[in-house]
Amino acid sequence: MAPVLDPPQTIDWMGKKVPVWSMQTINYGLLLSQDPGEIDKVVNACLEEGYFYLDLQGIDGRRMLADHQETLKLMKRFFAAPLEAKNEFGLISSHLGYEPVGSRTGVGAGTKDGYEMLK
């Protein structure tokens, strides 16, 4: 098991030392193994503070990061495809499928959004 490292108290940012917000650290490997104590920690962090550090230092974290890189490659290929190909994955329901640029209302009056999404 990798050593537990506490997040730094400060970091260098734009030539200054700035404080790092103190928050709960959740061990990803323990979450995957459904450790009751770690599950309680993440639930409490979400309910009480709304955020937490996710410790990805173990083998499970490295696997998740590798999977994440593969997912990013797949998404880049998808969004680089022609519109006709992406439209084959059109909205299956209001929360599943592909939405092209301009399907939603934009920020300004009478404008459309400037992004596409796959959900």
N, C-alpha and C positions, 0 to 999 in steps of 0.2 A: 504494500500500500504506500502511495506517495505521501511525503510529509505534508502536514497541514500548514499552509502558509497564510498568515494574516495579511489582508490588503494593506498597502502602505498608508501611512497617516497623511502624507502629502505627495504631490507629484509636481514635476516641472511642466509648466504650461505658459507659453508665450513669454519666456524669460522670468517667470515668477514661480515661487513655491505656492501652490494652492492646496487647500485641505481636501481630503477624500472623505466623502460622507460615510459615516459608520452605519453598516447595515448587516443583517444576518447573512451568513454564508451557508449555502445549501450544497451538499455533496451529491453530485449527479449519480455516481455509482451506487450510493446508498438509496437514492430514490428509485433507481432501476431495480434494485433488489427488494424494494417495498419495505424498507426498514421503518417500523412504526414511529420511532423517534424522529427520523428525518422527514417523514410525511407530516408529522405534527409541526415540525419547524417550518416547513414551506407553507402549510396552511395558515399558521399563525403570522408568518411574515406577510402573506398576502392580505390577511384580514386586518392586521394592525398597522403595517407600514405601507403596504402596497408594492413593495419591491424588495429585491434581494440579490446578492452575488450568487452566481452559479459556478461552483468549483468543477472545472473540467480537466483537472490535472491527472486523474487516473486513466486507466486503459479504456474505460467506458466513455470518458470525455473525449479521448483522442479518436475513438471510433465514431462518435457523434460528429466531431469536427470534420473527419474524413467524409462521412456521409453527407454532411452539409456542403462540402466542396463539390461532390458529385451532383447534388441537387442543384447547386448554382449553375453548373455546366449544362445540365438538362434544361433549366429555365432559360438560359441564354440562347440555347438552340431553338427552344420553342418561340421566344419573342422575336428572334431573327427570321423566323419563317414568314412566308407571304401571308397576307391577310386571309386569303381563301383557305389556307391550311388551318390557320388558327380558328377561323369561323366554324370549322367542323366540330369544335369543342364549345359551341355556343352555350348559352345559359340553359342548363338542365332544369334549374329552379332559380329562385331569386338569390340564392346564396351558393350556387355551384355552377362552374363553367367559365367560359371566356367572355370578357366584356371589352370591346374595342375602344379606342380613344374617342371621346365625345359622346359617350353613352349617358353621362350624368351631367347634372348642372354644374357649371363652373363657379368660381368665387365671385366674379362680377355679374351684375345684372345682364341677362341675355347671353351669357357665355356658356360654353361647355367645358368639361374637364379636359386635361391634357395628358391623361395617362391611360394605359390599358392594364387589365388585370386578369389573372387566372385564379379562381377561388374554388 
